[in-house]
Amino acid sequence: MSAHDDEAPPSGEEIHLPGPSLIPFFNAVGVTLAIVGITTFPLISVVGVLLFLVTLVRWIRDVRRDFNELPLEHGHH
């Protein structure tokens, strides 16, 4: 018996998974455009940085909302 056996969640406890989202994909596209634009056209970099920042803010907002919806017994304040 290992020490981790005592830490297992009770059976039937719901595991929270975030819903499907394209935000991470568009975030990566923004970073890619920003880097490619450095070596090609500066306007592509501007579009990439803007896309990255918009998706980053939205992603953080979504994570905060999901975190606040967790039951209180998960230890968040």
All heavy atoms as a GROMACS GRO file, in nm:
protein
  600
    1MET      N    1   0.085  -0.118   0.000
    1MET     CA    2   0.000   0.000   0.000
    1MET      C    3   0.090   0.125   0.000
    1MET      O    4   0.177   0.140   0.083
    1MET     CB    5  -0.090  -0.003   0.123
    1MET     CG    6  -0.184   0.113   0.130
    1MET     SD    7  -0.299   0.093   0.266
    1MET     CE    8  -0.448   0.103   0.178
    2SER      N    9   0.066   0.215  -0.095
    2SER     CA   10   0.149   0.336  -0.104
    2SER      C   11   0.085   0.450  -0.025
    2SER      O   12  -0.030   0.446   0.014
    2SER     CB   13   0.167   0.376  -0.250
    2SER     OG   14   0.048   0.430  -0.300
    3ALA      N   15   0.164   0.554  -0.006
    3ALA     CA   16   0.116   0.672   0.068
    3ALA      C   17   0.008   0.745  -0.009
    3ALA      O   18  -0.072   0.817   0.049
    3ALA     CB   19   0.233   0.764   0.099
    4HIS      N   20   0.004   0.728  -0.141
    4HIS     CA   21  -0.093   0.799  -0.223
    4HIS      C   22  -0.233   0.737  -0.217
    4HIS      O   23  -0.329   0.801  -0.256
    4HIS     CB   24  -0.047   0.805  -0.368
    4HIS     CG   25   0.078   0.887  -0.385
    4HIS    ND1   26   0.078   1.023  -0.372
    4HIS    CD2   27   0.206   0.851  -0.411
    4HIS    CE1   28   0.200   1.068  -0.391
    4HIS    NE2   29   0.279   0.966  -0.414
    5ASP      N   30  -0.244   0.614  -0.167
    5ASP     CA   31  -0.375   0.551  -0.157
    5ASP      C   32  -0.467   0.626  -0.062
    5ASP      O   33  -0.587   0.630  -0.081
    5ASP     CB   34  -0.362   0.405  -0.110
    5ASP     CG   35  -0.298   0.317  -0.217
    5ASP    OD1   36  -0.304   0.355  -0.336
    5ASP    OD2   37  -0.242   0.212  -0.181
    6ASP      N   38  -0.411   0.688   0.041
    6ASP     CA   39  -0.492   0.762   0.137
    6ASP      C   40  -0.542   0.895   0.080
    6ASP      O   41  -0.634   0.954   0.133
    6ASP     CB   42  -0.410   0.790   0.264
    6ASP     CG   43  -0.373   0.662   0.336
    6ASP    OD1   44  -0.453   0.567   0.330
    6ASP    OD2   45  -0.264   0.657   0.395
    7GLU      N   46  -0.480   0.945  -0.026
    7GLU     CA   47  -0.513   1.075  -0.081
    7GLU      C   48  -0.612   1.067  -0.197
    7GLU      O   49  -0.645   1.169  -0.256
    7GLU     CB   50  -0.385   1.145  -0.128
    7GLU     CG   51  -0.288   1.170  -0.015
    7GLU     CD   52  -0.155   1.221  -0.066
    7GLU    OE1   53  -0.149   1.266  -0.182
    7GLU    OE2   54  -0.058   1.215   0.009
    8ALA      N   55  -0.656   0.950  -0.232
    8ALA     CA   56  -0.748   0.935  -0.346
    8ALA      C   57  -0.882   1.001  -0.314
    8ALA      O   58  -0.929   0.997  -0.200
    8ALA     CB   59  -0.770   0.787  -0.376
    9PRO      N   60  -0.942   1.065  -0.414
    9PRO     CA   61  -1.072   1.128  -0.389
    9PRO      C   62  -1.177   1.021  -0.362
    9PRO      O   63  -1.164   0.908  -0.407
    9PRO     CB   64  -1.102   1.203  -0.519
    9PRO     CG   65  -1.019   1.137  -0.622
    9PRO     CD   66  -0.899   1.080  -0.551
   10PRO      N   67  -1.281   1.058  -0.289
   10PRO     CA   68  -1.386   0.961  -0.263
   10PRO      C   69  -1.452   0.917  -0.393
   10PRO      O   70  -1.461   0.994  -0.488
   10PRO     CB   71  -1.485   1.036  -0.174
   10PRO     CG   72  -1.437   1.175  -0.163
   10PRO     CD   73  -1.306   1.186  -0.230
   11SER      N   74  -1.496   0.792  -0.396
   11SER     CA   75  -1.558   0.744  -0.519
   11SER      C   76  -1.687   0.822  -0.543
   11SER      O   77  -1.759   0.860  -0.450
   11SER     CB   78  -1.587   0.594  -0.510
   11SER     OG   79  -1.705   0.570  -0.438
   12GLY      N   80  -1.710   0.854  -0.667
   12GLY     CA   81  -1.828   0.931  -0.702
   12GLY      C   82  -1.805   1.081  -0.704
   12GLY      O   83  -1.892   1.156  -0.742
   13GLU      N   84  -1.686   1.126  -0.662
   13GLU     CA   85  -1.658   1.269  -0.667
   13GLU      C   86  -1.644   1.313  -0.812
   13GLU      O   87  -1.579   1.248  -0.892
   13GLU     CB   88  -1.530   1.302  -0.591
   13GLU     CG   89  -1.499   1.450  -0.590
   13GLU     CD   90  -1.376   1.486  -0.509
   13GLU    OE1   91  -1.335   1.406  -0.424
   13GLU    OE2   92  -1.322   1.594  -0.532
   14GLU      N   93  -1.707   1.424  -0.843
   14GLU     CA   94  -1.705   1.474  -0.980
   14GLU      C   95  -1.571   1.539  -1.010
   14GLU      O   96  -1.518   1.616  -0.931
   14GLU     CB   97  -1.817   1.576  -0.999
   14GLU     CG   98  -1.829   1.624  -1.141
   14GLU     CD   99  -1.948   1.717  -1.159
   14GLU    OE1  100  -2.045   1.706  -1.085
   14GLU    OE2  101  -1.939   1.801  -1.250
   15ILE      N  102  -1.515   1.506  -1.126
   15ILE     CA  103  -1.391   1.566  -1.170
   15ILE      C  104  -1.426   1.677  -1.268
   15ILE      O  105  -1.499   1.656  -1.364
   15ILE     CB  106  -1.299   1.462  -1.238
   15ILE    CG1  107  -1.262   1.354  -1.136
   15ILE    CG2  108  -1.176   1.528  -1.296
   15ILE    CD1  109  -1.185   1.239  -1.195
   16HIS      N  110  -1.372   1.796  -1.243
   16HIS     CA  111  -1.402   1.910  -1.330
   16HIS      C  112  -1.307   1.913  -1.448
   16HIS      O  113  -1.186   1.908  -1.432
   16HIS     CB  114  -1.390   2.041  -1.252
   16HIS     CG  115  -1.402   2.161  -1.341
   16HIS    ND1  116  -1.523   2.201  -1.393
   16HIS    CD2  117  -1.310   2.245  -1.389
   16HIS    CE1  118  -1.504   2.307  -1.469
   16HIS    NE2  119  -1.374   2.337  -1.468
   17LEU      N  120  -1.362   1.918  -1.568
   17LEU     CA  121  -1.284   1.938  -1.689
   17LEU      C  122  -1.339   2.060  -1.760
   17LEU      O  123  -1.460   2.079  -1.768
   17LEU     CB  124  -1.296   1.816  -1.782
   17LEU     CG  125  -1.236   1.686  -1.731
   17LEU    CD1  126  -1.267   1.573  -1.828
   17LEU    CD2  127  -1.087   1.700  -1.714
   18PRO      N  128  -1.252   2.144  -1.814
   18PRO     CA  129  -1.302   2.261  -1.887
   18PRO      C  130  -1.371   2.217  -2.016
   18PRO      O  131  -1.339   2.112  -2.072
   18PRO     CB  132  -1.176   2.343  -1.916
   18PRO     CG  133  -1.064   2.246  -1.906
   18PRO     CD  134  -1.107   2.139  -1.810
   19GLY      N  135  -1.464   2.299  -2.061
   19GLY     CA  136  -1.533   2.269  -2.185
   19GLY      C  137  -1.443   2.288  -2.305
   19GLY      O  138  -1.335   2.349  -2.295
   20PRO      N  139  -1.484   2.237  -2.420
   20PRO     CA  140  -1.402   2.254  -2.540
   20PRO      C  141  -1.395   2.402  -2.579
   20PRO      O  142  -1.491   2.477  -2.562
   20PRO     CB  143  -1.477   2.172  -2.645
   20PRO     CG  144  -1.615   2.159  -2.594
   20PRO     CD  145  -1.608   2.166  -2.445
   21SER      N  146  -1.280   2.442  -2.630
   21SER     CA  147  -1.261   2.582  -2.665
   21SER      C  148  -1.155   2.595  -2.775
   21SER      O  149  -1.058   2.519  -2.778
   21SER     CB  150  -1.214   2.660  -2.541
   21SER     OG  151  -1.180   2.792  -2.576
   22LEU      N  152  -1.175   2.693  -2.861
   22LEU     CA  153  -1.076   2.723  -2.964
   22LEU      C  154  -0.979   2.832  -2.920
   22LEU      O  155  -0.888   2.869  -2.994
   22LEU     CB  156  -1.147   2.768  -3.093
   22LEU     CG  157  -1.220   2.657  -3.168
   22LEU    CD1  158  -1.297   2.715  -3.286
   22LEU    CD2  159  -1.123   2.551  -3.215
   23ILE      N  160  -0.997   2.884  -2.799
   23ILE     CA  161  -0.912   2.992  -2.749
   23ILE      C  162  -0.764   2.953  -2.750
   23ILE      O  163  -0.681   3.031  -2.798
   23ILE     CB  164  -0.958   3.036  -2.608
   23ILE    CG1  165  -1.099   3.093  -2.613
   23ILE    CG2  166  -0.861   3.136  -2.548
   23ILE    CD1  167  -1.111   3.224  -2.688
   24PRO      N  168  -0.724   2.835  -2.701
   24PRO     CA  169  -0.582   2.800  -2.705
   24PRO      C  170  -0.526   2.795  -2.848
   24PRO      O  171  -0.412   2.836  -2.873
   24PRO     CB  172  -0.575   2.662  -2.640
   24PRO     CG  173  -0.696   2.656  -2.554
   24PRO     CD  174  -0.801   2.735  -2.626
   25PHE      N  175  -0.607   2.748  -2.942
   25PHE     CA  176  -0.564   2.742  -3.082
   25PHE      C  177  -0.538   2.883  -3.136
   25PHE      O  178  -0.432   2.909  -3.194
   25PHE     CB  179  -0.670   2.671  -3.166
   25PHE     CG  180  -0.643   2.679  -3.314
   25PHE    CD1  181  -0.545   2.601  -3.372
   25PHE    CD2  182  -0.714   2.767  -3.394
   25PHE    CE1  183  -0.519   2.610  -3.508
   25PHE    CE2  184  -0.690   2.776  -3.530
   25PHE     CZ  185  -0.591   2.697  -3.587
   26PHE      N  186  -0.633   2.974  -3.116
   26PHE     CA  187  -0.616   3.110  -3.166
   26PHE      C  188  -0.503   3.184  -3.093
   26PHE      O  189  -0.436   3.269  -3.151
   26PHE     CB  190  -0.746   3.189  -3.158
   26PHE     CG  191  -0.846   3.145  -3.262
   26PHE    CD1  192  -0.968   3.092  -3.226
   26PHE    CD2  193  -0.817   3.157  -3.397
   26PHE    CE1  194  -1.059   3.051  -3.321
   26PHE    CE2  195  -0.907   3.118  -3.494
   26PHE     CZ  196  -1.029   3.064  -3.455
   27ASN      N  197  -0.482   3.149  -2.966
   27ASN     CA  198  -0.371   3.206  -2.891
   27ASN      C  199  -0.238   3.165  -2.957
   27ASN      O  200  -0.149   3.249  -2.976
   27ASN     CB  201  -0.379   3.157  -2.746
   27ASN     CG  202  -0.287   3.230  -2.655
   27ASN    OD1  203  -0.176   3.184  -2.632
   27ASN    ND2  204  -0.332   3.342  -2.602
   28ALA      N  205  -0.226   3.038  -2.992
   28ALA     CA  206  -0.105   2.990  -3.058
   28ALA      C  207  -0.089   3.051  -3.197
   28ALA      O  208   0.023   3.083  -3.240
   28ALA     CB  209  -0.109   2.838  -3.068
   29VAL      N  210  -0.200   3.070  -3.269
   29VAL     CA  211  -0.194   3.136  -3.400
   29VAL      C  212  -0.142   3.279  -3.385
   29VAL      O  213  -0.060   3.326  -3.464
   29VAL     CB  214  -0.332   3.133  -3.470
   29VAL    CG1  215  -0.333   3.224  -3.592
   29VAL    CG2  216  -0.368   2.990  -3.509
   30GLY      N  217  -0.187   3.348  -3.281
   30GLY     CA  218  -0.140   3.484  -3.257
   30GLY      C  219   0.009   3.490  -3.232
   30GLY      O  220   0.079   3.577  -3.288
   31VAL      N  221   0.061   3.399  -3.151
   31VAL     CA  222   0.205   3.395  -3.125
   31VAL      C  223   0.280   3.365  -3.255
   31VAL      O  224   0.383   3.427  -3.285
   31VAL     CB  225   0.239   3.289  -3.018
   31VAL    CG1  226   0.389   3.266  -3.008
   31VAL    CG2  227   0.183   3.331  -2.884
   32THR      N  228   0.229   3.271  -3.332
   32THR     CA  229   0.293   3.234  -3.458
   32THR      C  230   0.298   3.353  -3.554
   32THR      O  231   0.401   3.380  -3.615
   32THR     CB  232   0.219   3.115  -3.523
   32THR    OG1  233   0.218   3.005  -3.431
   32THR    CG2  234   0.286   3.074  -3.652
   33LEU      N  235   0.186   3.422  -3.568
   33LEU     CA  236   0.183   3.539  -3.656
   33LEU      C  237   0.279   3.648  -3.608
   33LEU      O  238   0.347   3.712  -3.689
   33LEU     CB  239   0.042   3.596  -3.665
   33LEU     CG  240  -0.060   3.514  -3.743
   33LEU    CD1  241  -0.198   3.578  -3.734
   33LEU    CD2  242  -0.018   3.499  -3.888
   34ALA      N  243   0.286   3.667  -3.477
   34ALA     CA  244   0.376   3.769  -3.423
   34ALA      C  245   0.521   3.736  -3.457
   34ALA      O  246   0.598   3.824  -3.496
   34ALA     CB  247   0.358   3.781  -3.272
   35ILE      N  248   0.558   3.609  -3.445
   35ILE     CA  249   0.697   3.570  -3.474
   35ILE      C  250   0.725   3.574  -3.624
   35ILE      O  251   0.830   3.623  -3.667
   35ILE     CB  252   0.725   3.430  -3.414
   35ILE    CG1  253   0.722   3.438  -3.262
   35ILE    CG2  254   0.857   3.374  -3.464
   35ILE    CD1  255   0.726   3.306  -3.191
   36VAL      N  256   0.633   3.523  -3.705
   36VAL     CA  257   0.652   3.525  -3.850
   36VAL      C  258   0.659   3.669  -3.901
   36VAL      O  259   0.738   3.702  -3.989
   36VAL     CB  260   0.540   3.445  -3.921
   36VAL    CG1  261   0.540   3.470  -4.070
   36VAL    CG2  262   0.554   3.297  -3.891
   37GLY      N  263   0.577   3.756  -3.844
   37GLY     CA  264   0.576   3.895  -3.887
   37GLY      C  265   0.706   3.967  -3.862
   37GLY      O  266   0.740   4.063  -3.932
   38ILE      N  267   0.782   3.922  -3.762
   38ILE     CA  268   0.912   3.984  -3.734
   38ILE      C  269   1.004   3.972  -3.855
   38ILE      O  270   1.080   4.063  -3.887
   38ILE     CB  271   0.976   3.921  -3.608
   38ILE    CG1  272   0.896   3.960  -3.484
   38ILE    CG2  273   1.122   3.962  -3.594
   38ILE    CD1  274   0.939   3.885  -3.358
   39THR      N  275   0.997   3.858  -3.923
   39THR     CA  276   1.087   3.834  -4.036
   39THR      C  277   1.024   3.868  -4.171
   39THR      O  278   1.094   3.863  -4.272
   39THR     CB  279   1.134   3.687  -4.038
   39THR    OG1  280   1.019   3.603  -4.050
   39THR    CG2  281   1.211   3.654  -3.913
   40THR      N  282   0.894   3.898  -4.173
   40THR     CA  283   0.828   3.928  -4.301
   40THR      C  284   0.774   4.071  -4.301
   40THR      O  285   0.844   4.162  -4.340
   40THR     CB  286   0.717   3.826  -4.331
   40THR    OG1  287   0.622   3.826  -4.225
   40THR    CG2  288   0.774   3.686  -4.350
   41PHE      N  289   0.650   4.088  -4.260
   41PHE     CA  290   0.586   4.219  -4.261
   41PHE      C  291   0.546   4.257  -4.118
   41PHE      O  292   0.480   4.180  -4.050
   41PHE     CB  293   0.459   4.215  -4.348
   41PHE     CG  294   0.486   4.172  -4.490
   41PHE    CD1  295   0.452   4.045  -4.533
   41PHE    CD2  296   0.546   4.260  -4.579
   41PHE    CE1  297   0.478   4.006  -4.663
   41PHE    CE2  298   0.572   4.221  -4.709
   41PHE     CZ  299   0.538   4.094  -4.751
   42PRO      N  300   0.584   4.375  -4.075
   42PRO     CA  301   0.551   4.417  -3.937
   42PRO      C  302   0.401   4.418  -3.908
   42PRO      O  303   0.361   4.393  -3.794
   42PRO     CB  304   0.609   4.558  -3.928
   42PRO     CG  305   0.715   4.563  -4.032
   42PRO     CD  306   0.669   4.472  -4.142
   43LEU      N  307   0.316   4.442  -4.008
   43LEU     CA  308   0.173   4.441  -3.985
   43LEU      C  309   0.124   4.304  -3.938
   43LEU      O  310   0.034   4.295  -3.854
   43LEU     CB  311   0.098   4.484  -4.112
   43LEU     CG  312  -0.053   4.494  -4.100
   43LEU    CD1  313  -0.092   4.597  -3.994
   43LEU    CD2  314  -0.116   4.528  -4.234
   44ILE      N  315   0.187   4.199  -3.988
   44ILE     CA  316   0.150   4.063  -3.944
   44ILE      C  317   0.182   4.047  -3.796
   44ILE      O  318   0.106   3.985  -3.721
   44ILE     CB  319   0.222   3.957  -4.029
   44ILE    CG1  320   0.169   3.962  -4.173
   44ILE    CG2  321   0.203   3.818  -3.972
   44ILE    CD1  322   0.242   3.870  -4.269
   45SER      N  323   0.294   4.103  -3.753
   45SER     CA  324   0.328   4.098  -3.610
   45SER      C  325   0.226   4.170  -3.524
   45SER      O  326   0.187   4.123  -3.418
   45SER     CB  327   0.466   4.159  -3.585
   45SER     OG  328   0.567   4.072  -3.624
   46VAL      N  329   0.182   4.286  -3.571
   46VAL     CA  330   0.083   4.364  -3.496
   46VAL      C  331  -0.046   4.284  -3.482
   46VAL      O  332  -0.104   4.274  -3.373
   46VAL     CB  333   0.057   4.500  -3.564
   46VAL    CG1  334  -0.061   4.571  -3.500
   46VAL    CG2  335   0.182   4.586  -3.559
   47VAL      N  336  -0.092   4.225  -3.593
   47VAL     CA  337  -0.214   4.143  -3.588
   47VAL      C  338  -0.194   4.025  -3.495
   47VAL      O  339  -0.282   3.992  -3.414
   47VAL     CB  340  -0.252   4.095  -3.731
   47VAL    CG1  341  -0.363   3.992  -3.726
   47VAL    CG2  342  -0.291   4.214  -3.818
   48GLY      N  343  -0.079   3.960  -3.502
   48GLY     CA  344  -0.050   3.846  -3.415
   48GLY      C  345  -0.049   3.882  -3.268
   48GLY      O  346  -0.106   3.811  -3.185
   49VAL      N  347   0.014   3.994  -3.235
   49VAL     CA  348   0.020   4.037  -3.094
   49VAL      C  349  -0.120   4.072  -3.044
   49VAL      O  350  -0.158   4.035  -2.931
   49VAL     CB  351   0.117   4.156  -3.077
   49VAL    CG1  352   0.102   4.220  -2.941
   49VAL    CG2  353   0.260   4.110  -3.100
   50LEU      N  354  -0.198   4.142  -3.126
   50LEU     CA  355  -0.335   4.175  -3.086
   50LEU      C  356  -0.419   4.050  -3.065
   50LEU      O  357  -0.492   4.038  -2.966
   50LEU     CB  358  -0.401   4.267  -3.188
   50LEU     CG  359  -0.346   4.410  -3.193
   50LEU    CD1  360  -0.411   4.487  -3.308
   50LEU    CD2  361  -0.369   4.480  -3.061
   51LEU      N  362  -0.408   3.955  -3.158
   51LEU     CA  363  -0.482   3.829  -3.144
   51LEU      C  364  -0.439   3.756  -3.018
   51LEU      O  365  -0.522   3.705  -2.941
   51LEU     CB  366  -0.461   3.741  -3.267
   51LEU     CG  367  -0.531   3.605  -3.267
   51LEU    CD1  368  -0.683   3.621  -3.256
   51LEU    CD2  369  -0.495   3.527  -3.392
   52PHE      N  370  -0.309   3.751  -2.994
   52PHE     CA  371  -0.257   3.686  -2.873
   52PHE      C  372  -0.312   3.751  -2.747
   52PHE      O  373  -0.359   3.683  -2.655
   52PHE     CB  374  -0.105   3.690  -2.872
   52PHE     CG  375  -0.046   3.645  -2.742
   52PHE    CD1  376  -0.040   3.511  -2.710
   52PHE    CD2  377   0.001   3.737  -2.649
   52PHE    CE1  378   0.012   3.468  -2.589
   52PHE    CE2  379   0.054   3.696  -2.529
   52PHE     CZ  380   0.059   3.562  -2.498
   53LEU      N  381  -0.308   3.884  -2.740
   53LEU     CA  382  -0.353   3.953  -2.619
   53LEU      C  383  -0.503   3.936  -2.595
   53LEU      O  384  -0.546   3.913  -2.482
   53LEU     CB  385  -0.317   4.102  -2.627
   53LEU     CG  386  -0.168   4.133  -2.618
   53LEU    CD1  387  -0.143   4.281  -2.641
   53LEU    CD2  388  -0.110   4.087  -2.486
   54VAL      N  389  -0.583   3.945  -2.702
   54VAL     CA  390  -0.728   3.927  -2.688
   54VAL      C  391  -0.760   3.786  -2.639
   54VAL      O  392  -0.840   3.767  -2.547
   54VAL     CB  393  -0.800   3.960  -2.820
   54VAL    CG1  394  -0.944   3.913  -2.817
   54VAL    CG2  395  -0.791   4.107  -2.851
   55THR      N  396  -0.696   3.686  -2.700
   55THR     CA  397  -0.726   3.548  -2.659
   55THR      C  398  -0.671   3.519  -2.520
   55THR      O  399  -0.732   3.443  -2.444
   55THR     CB  400  -0.669   3.447  -2.760
   55THR    OG1  401  -0.528   3.468  -2.777
   55THR    CG2  402  -0.739   3.458  -2.894
   56LEU      N  403  -0.560   3.580  -2.483
   56LEU     CA  404  -0.505   3.560  -2.349
   56LEU      C  405  -0.600   3.614  -2.242
   56LEU      O  406  -0.630   3.546  -2.143
   56LEU     CB  407  -0.368   3.627  -2.336
   56LEU     CG  408  -0.299   3.613  -2.201
   56LEU    CD1  409  -0.263   3.468  -2.175
   56LEU    CD2  410  -0.175   3.700  -2.198
   57VAL      N  411  -0.651   3.734  -2.263
   57VAL     CA  412  -0.745   3.794  -2.167
   57VAL      C  413  -0.871   3.708  -2.158
   57VAL      O  414  -0.921   3.680  -2.049
   57VAL     CB  415  -0.779   3.939  -2.208
   57VAL    CG1  416  -0.896   3.993  -2.128
   57VAL    CG2  417  -0.657   4.028  -2.190
   58ARG      N  418  -0.921   3.665  -2.272
   58ARG     CA  419  -1.043   3.582  -2.271
   58ARG      C  420  -1.018   3.448  -2.201
   58ARG      O  421  -1.103   3.399  -2.126
   58ARG     CB  422  -1.090   3.561  -2.415
   58ARG     CG  423  -1.211   3.475  -2.424
   58ARG     CD  424  -1.318   3.537  -2.508
   58ARG     NE  425  -1.436   3.454  -2.500
   58ARG     CZ  426  -1.498   3.405  -2.605
   58ARG    NH1  427  -1.459   3.437  -2.725
   58ARG    NH2  428  -1.603   3.329  -2.589
   59TRP      N  429  -0.904   3.388  -2.227
   59TRP     CA  430  -0.869   3.259  -2.167
   59TRP      C  431  -0.859   3.272  -2.016
   59TRP      O  432  -0.914   3.191  -1.941
   59TRP     CB  433  -0.738   3.212  -2.225
   59TRP     CG  434  -0.705   3.066  -2.207
   59TRP    CD1  435  -0.772   2.974  -2.133
   59TRP    CD2  436  -0.595   2.998  -2.265
   59TRP    NE1  437  -0.710   2.852  -2.141
   59TRP    CE2  438  -0.601   2.864  -2.222
   59TRP    CE3  439  -0.492   3.036  -2.348
   59TRP    CZ2  440  -0.507   2.768  -2.261
   59TRP    CZ3  441  -0.399   2.941  -2.387
   59TRP    CH2  442  -0.407   2.808  -2.344
   60ILE      N  443  -0.793   3.376  -1.968
   60ILE     CA  444  -0.782   3.398  -1.824
   60ILE      C  445  -0.919   3.422  -1.762
   60ILE      O  446  -0.952   3.369  -1.656
   60ILE     CB  447  -0.685   3.515  -1.795
   60ILE    CG1  448  -0.543   3.474  -1.828
   60ILE    CG2  449  -0.696   3.560  -1.649
   60ILE    CD1  450  -0.443   3.588  -1.825
   61ARG      N  451  -1.003   3.500  -1.828
   61ARG     CA  452  -1.138   3.526  -1.778
   61ARG      C  453  -1.219   3.395  -1.770
   61ARG      O  454  -1.288   3.371  -1.670
   61ARG     CB  455  -1.208   3.626  -1.870
   61ARG     CG  456  -1.343   3.672  -1.816
   61ARG     CD  457  -1.409   3.768  -1.908
   61ARG     NE  458  -1.434   3.699  -2.035
   61ARG     CZ  459  -1.456   3.760  -2.149
   61ARG    NH1  460  -1.455   3.889  -2.157
   61ARG    NH2  461  -1.477   3.691  -2.259
   62ASP      N  462  -1.207   3.310  -1.872
   62ASP     CA  463  -1.279   3.183  -1.870
   62ASP      C  464  -1.231   3.093  -1.757
   62ASP      O  465  -1.312   3.028  -1.690
   62ASP     CB  466  -1.263   3.110  -2.004
   62ASP     CG  467  -1.337   3.177  -2.118
   62ASP    OD1  468  -1.420   3.267  -2.092
   62ASP    OD2  469  -1.312   3.140  -2.235
   63VAL      N  470  -1.100   3.090  -1.734
   63VAL     CA  471  -1.046   3.006  -1.627
   63VAL      C  472  -1.091   3.057  -1.490
   63VAL      O  473  -1.129   2.979  -1.402
   63VAL     CB  474  -0.891   2.999  -1.635
   63VAL    CG1  475  -0.832   2.937  -1.510
   63VAL    CG2  476  -0.849   2.922  -1.759
   64ARG      N  477  -1.090   3.189  -1.473
   64ARG     CA  478  -1.138   3.246  -1.346
   64ARG      C  479  -1.285   3.212  -1.322
   64ARG      O  480  -1.324   3.179  -1.211
   64ARG     CB  481  -1.119   3.397  -1.344
   64ARG     CG  482  -0.978   3.438  -1.320
   64ARG     CD  483  -0.967   3.588  -1.311
   64ARG     NE  484  -0.831   3.626  -1.277
   64ARG     CZ  485  -0.791   3.750  -1.270
   64ARG    NH1  486  -0.874   3.849  -1.294
   64ARG    NH2  487  -0.666   3.776  -1.239
   65ARG      N  488  -1.367   3.222  -1.426
   65ARG     CA  489  -1.509   3.188  -1.412
   65ARG      C  490  -1.525   3.041  -1.375
   65ARG      O  491  -1.601   3.007  -1.285
   65ARG     CB  492  -1.584   3.220  -1.542
   65ARG     CG  493  -1.735   3.198  -1.528
   65ARG     CD  494  -1.807   3.206  -1.661
   65ARG     NE  495  -1.763   3.096  -1.745
   65ARG     CZ  496  -1.714   3.109  -1.867
   65ARG    NH1  497  -1.700   3.228  -1.922
   65ARG    NH2  498  -1.676   3.005  -1.936
   66ASP      N  499  -1.452   2.952  -1.445
   66ASP     CA  500  -1.460   2.810  -1.412
   66ASP      C  501  -1.415   2.783  -1.269
   66ASP      O  502  -1.475   2.703  -1.198
   66ASP     CB  503  -1.374   2.728  -1.509
   66ASP     CG  504  -1.434   2.717  -1.647
   66ASP    OD1  505  -1.553   2.754  -1.664
   66ASP    OD2  506  -1.362   2.672  -1.739
   67PHE      N  507  -1.309   2.850  -1.227
   67PHE     CA  508  -1.258   2.832  -1.092
   67PHE      C  509  -1.360   2.876  -0.987
   67PHE      O  510  -1.380   2.809  -0.887
   67PHE     CB  511  -1.127   2.910  -1.075
   67PHE     CG  512  -1.062   2.891  -0.942
   67PHE    CD1  513  -0.995   2.774  -0.911
   67PHE    CD2  514  -1.068   2.991  -0.845
   67PHE    CE1  515  -0.935   2.757  -0.789
   67PHE    CE2  516  -1.008   2.974  -0.723
   67PHE     CZ  517  -0.941   2.857  -0.694
   68ASN      N  518  -1.427   2.986  -1.013
   68ASN     CA  519  -1.526   3.037  -0.919
   68ASN      C  520  -1.652   2.951  -0.914
   68ASN      O  521  -1.727   2.957  -0.816
   68ASN     CB  522  -1.564   3.181  -0.952
   68ASN     CG  523  -1.454   3.278  -0.917
   68ASN    OD1  524  -1.377   3.254  -0.825
   68ASN    ND2  525  -1.445   3.386  -0.992
   69GLU      N  526  -1.675   2.870  -1.015
   69GLU     CA  527  -1.792   2.781  -1.016
   69GLU      C  528  -1.767   2.649  -0.944
   69GLU      O  529  -1.859   2.572  -0.925
   69GLU     CB  530  -1.835   2.754  -1.161
   69GLU     CG  531  -1.895   2.876  -1.228
   69GLU     CD  532  -1.927   2.853  -1.374
   69GLU    OE1  533  -1.898   2.744  -1.427
   69GLU    OE2  534  -1.980   2.945  -1.437
   70LEU      N  535  -1.642   2.624  -0.904
   70LEU     CA  536  -1.612   2.501  -0.832
   70LEU      C  537  -1.680   2.503  -0.695
   70LEU      O  538  -1.696   2.610  -0.635
   70LEU     CB  539  -1.461   2.485  -0.813
   70LEU     CG  540  -1.380   2.452  -0.937
   70LEU    CD1  541  -1.231   2.454  -0.903
   70LEU    CD2  542  -1.418   2.318  -0.995
   71PRO      N  543  -1.716   2.386  -0.644
   71PRO     CA  544  -1.775   2.381  -0.509
   71PRO      C  545  -1.675   2.432  -0.405
   71PRO      O  546  -1.554   2.421  -0.421
   71PRO     CB  547  -1.802   2.232  -0.486
   71PRO     CG  548  -1.796   2.168  -0.620
   71PRO     CD  549  -1.709   2.256  -0.707
   72LEU      N  550  -1.727   2.490  -0.296
   72LEU     CA  551  -1.641   2.549  -0.193
   72LEU      C  552  -1.550   2.448  -0.126
   72LEU      O  553  -1.442   2.483  -0.080
   72LEU     CB  554  -1.728   2.618  -0.087
   72LEU     CG  555  -1.797   2.745  -0.134
   72LEU    CD1  556  -1.885   2.800  -0.023
   72LEU    CD2  557  -1.696   2.848  -0.177
   73GLU      N  558  -1.587   2.321  -0.122
   73GLU     CA  559  -1.502   2.223  -0.054
   73GLU      C  560  -1.373   2.195  -0.130
   73GLU      O  561  -1.288   2.122  -0.084
   73GLU     CB  562  -1.579   2.092  -0.028
   73GLU     CG  563  -1.633   2.024  -0.151
   73GLU     CD  564  -1.777   2.060  -0.181
   73GLU    OE1  565  -1.834   2.146  -0.112
   73GLU    OE2  566  -1.832   2.003  -0.275
   74HIS      N  567  -1.355   2.256  -0.248
   74HIS     CA  568  -1.229   2.240  -0.320
   74HIS      C  569  -1.123   2.336  -0.271
   74HIS      O  570  -1.014   2.340  -0.323
   74HIS     CB  571  -1.251   2.257  -0.472
   74HIS     CG  572  -1.312   2.136  -0.533
   74HIS    ND1  573  -1.238   2.033  -0.582
   74HIS    CD2  574  -1.441   2.101  -0.551
   74HIS    CE1  575  -1.318   1.938  -0.629
   74HIS    NE2  576  -1.442   1.978  -0.611
   75GLY      N  577  -1.154   2.417  -0.172
   75GLY     CA  578  -1.054   2.497  -0.104
   75GLY      C  579  -1.020   2.630  -0.167
   75GLY      O  580  -0.922   2.691  -0.131
   76HIS      N  581  -1.099   2.678  -0.260
   76HIS     CA  582  -1.069   2.812  -0.314
   76HIS      C  583  -1.147   2.917  -0.239
   76HIS      O  584  -1.245   2.890  -0.174
   76HIS     CB  585  -1.098   2.818  -0.465
   76HIS     CG  586  -1.243   2.821  -0.500
   76HIS    ND1  587  -1.321   2.708  -0.504
   76HIS    CD2  588  -1.325   2.923  -0.533
   76HIS    CE1  589  -1.445   2.741  -0.537
   76HIS    NE2  590  -1.450   2.870  -0.555
   77HIS      N  591  -1.104   3.038  -0.248
   77HIS     CA  592  -1.166   3.147  -0.171
   77HIS      C  593  -1.236   3.241  -0.263
   77HIS      O  594  -1.201   3.282  -0.362
   77HIS     CB  595  -1.061   3.223  -0.090
   77HIS     CG  596  -0.984   3.132   0.002
   77HIS    ND1  597  -1.036   3.085   0.117
   77HIS    CD2  598  -0.861   3.080  -0.010
   77HIS    CE1  599  -0.945   3.008   0.176
   77HIS    NE2  600  -0.838   3.004   0.100
   0.00000   0.00000   0.00000
